[in-house]
Amino acid sequence: MDPGLDQSHARYEAILAEVEAPFAFVDLDAMGANAAAMLERAAGKPIRVASKSLRCRALLERVLRSDERFRGLMTFTLPETLWLAEQGFEDLLLAYPTADRGALGELALRSVANPAGAPIVMVDCGEHLDAIESVLGAGAAPVRVCIDIDASWWALGGRIKVGPKRSPVHTVKQAVALAQEIERRPQLDLAALMAYEGQIAGVGDRPPGRRLRGAAIRWMQRRSAAELAERRAAIVAAIRELTELEIVNGGGTGSLELTAVEGPVTELTAGSGFYAPALFDHYSRFSLTPAAGFALPVVRKPAPGVATALGGGYLASGSGDAGRLPAPWLPPGLKLDPAEGAGEVQTPLLGPPATRLSIGDRVYFRHAKAGELCERFDLLHLVEGDEIVDIVPTYRGEGRAFL
Ligand SMILES: Cc1ncc(COP(=O)(O)O)c(C=O)c1O
């Protein structure tokens, strides 16, 4: 958290007075403070920037330019990756497997033109390898691939599994078997390993009002981090016996300091921490400064203690619990109505400030997640100091909706 930054309703209203609500904005001073804090937590290792958590080309460029330790992008679909490559972005690692044969064909062409600089794609099974090979002509250059290692934590002999359900490759033996399968295929080149510990990086260990749950999360995360450090090191060592690995990627905004200390990890990933959305408010290891928000106009006063804003139902993906709702931010003290939440066209707001709000006033919210905000707005107003310094399109504003 940057204590020197004035994040009052009055300040943002003064800066953004001329912008018609609804609008979205990014506070560059807050984003800069978050970037610096993440670099510090990464303890000297480079950070690959997760494009899904920014979804704005101009801001991706700005972050990459801001420090040489922000290096390369972690992308989320192959069409997105190819589009970014066309725009001049380099060092792209696609973090999720693809079944898009058309896009794989295009990737194959890129790999011919620039074998060492073409995007790296994610695989976790033989079918992924088959799909890539099926689009390659006889003389094609090798396509670089990355094995996704399951980073989830298994307890009670595998009867309890904690973590995202992604890759089936969990053990050293499974990882070596897939690496050998890749090595047998001359048109594929194993360049990287990735293991994302979502149960640590993406789960706040200080959930508000739930002390026991917080203690249980911290206990699980300590054990999971220790188990993963050992398993990841063993997998990397075993695969390095077979081939050179350019990249061993791990971590996310919520785990930078824990993943950074693992020797075999060559780089970390972070994205959400730049915008610092509401789900990242509840970690004991770090605190970030809210850097992205959206403003809605008050359009109704249905009762004395209620102010109703236009729109606002921008729910975040995931488990579907209340933490996925947007968080009323400014003026402080506003709350969603539990009976209505955030609505498709209208969001009633309760709490003491609602009484003072009039029609035409604007209220500010934060999204629960980071990049998904950009799927709701064409433009981001960039605020720095006391002014709007730029207005830039989101992916959506460029007519690009990848997911
Ligand atoms: C593979 C992978 N790495 C890293 C991250 C971390 O991203 P962020 O820093 O935006 O939480 C994610 C997020 O889901 C991910 O899927």
The ligand as an SDF file (V2000), in Angstrom:
LIG
                    3D

 16 16  0  0  0  0  0  0  0  0999 V2000
   -0.2980  -20.0560  -15.3200 C   0  0  0  0  0  0  0  0  0  0  0  0
   -0.4770  -18.8630  -14.4560 C   0  0  0  0  0  0  0  0  0  0  0  0
    0.6070  -18.2420  -13.9700 N   0  0  0  0  0  0  0  0  0  0  0  0
    0.4970  -17.1520  -13.1950 C   0  0  0  0  0  0  0  0  0  0  0  0
   -0.7360  -16.6300  -12.8750 C   0  0  0  0  0  0  0  0  0  0  0  0
   -0.7710  -15.4380  -11.9600 C   0  0  0  0  0  0  0  0  0  0  0  0
   -1.3940  -14.3410  -12.4810 O   0  0  0  0  0  0  0  0  0  0  0  0
   -1.7550  -13.0940  -11.5630 P   0  0  0  0  0  0  0  0  0  0  0  0
   -0.4950  -12.4970  -11.1030 O   0  0  0  0  0  0  0  0  0  0  0  0
   -2.5130  -12.2260  -12.4890 O   0  0  0  0  0  0  0  0  0  0  0  0
   -2.5820  -13.5810  -10.4220 O   0  0  0  0  0  0  0  0  0  0  0  0
   -1.8910  -17.2500  -13.3520 C   0  0  0  0  0  0  0  0  0  0  0  0
   -3.2190  -16.7490  -12.9970 C   0  0  0  0  0  0  0  0  0  0  0  0
   -4.2470  -17.3870  -13.1110 O   0  0  0  0  0  0  0  0  0  0  0  0
   -1.7590  -18.3930  -14.1720 C   0  0  0  0  0  0  0  0  0  0  0  0
   -2.8340  -19.0390  -14.6830 O   0  0  0  0  0  0  0  0  0  0  0  0
  1  2  1  0
  2  3  1  0
  2 15  2  0
  3  4  2  0
  4  5  1  0
  5  6  1  0
  5 12  2  0
  6  7  1  0
  7  8  1  0
  8  9  2  0
  8 10  1  0
  8 11  1  0
 12 13  1  0
 12 15  1  0
 13 14  2  0
 15 16  1  0
M  END
$$$$
